[in-house]
Amino acid sequence: MCRRIKRYKKIKWWFKNGVIDSKFFSVPYIDKHNDEHLFFVDFIVCYNDGKIGLFDTKSGGIDPNIDAKSDGLQKYLTSENKKDKNLIGGILVDVNGSWMYYDKPKSKYNPNDFSEWKILEI
């Protein structure tokens, strides 16, 4: 379901993506065994300026595939942006009340170092 956002200035709408169904959005990633899987991002966000954000939240326990999923998502974003898309996104975490996302091409997730992460602007 898409939801309009009135209290946030930069967002037109957002969509809570589903999982494990062909009607939902996914990107491929390669796991540590070199097997390809599909990764269903949690949220798709449409910004007022036309940008589309693809974000996957992580909290609590560490996903053993977090680096592979992050890398797959960044590869997808890079590929699509070469086709004149206007995409941003990454792995999203709550850091002391601020949502931050990682948008670098090679992930080495460290839950104690967010120096290369960006604050999600909404």
PyMOL commands that set and color helices and strands:
alter all, ss='L'
color gray80, all
select helices_A, chain A and resi 66-81
alter helices_A, ss='H'
color red, helices_A
select strands_A, chain A and resi 2-4+11-16+27-30+36-39+43-47+52-57+87-95+98-102+118-119
alter strands_A, ss='S'
color yellow, strands_A
deselect
rebuild
show_as cartoon
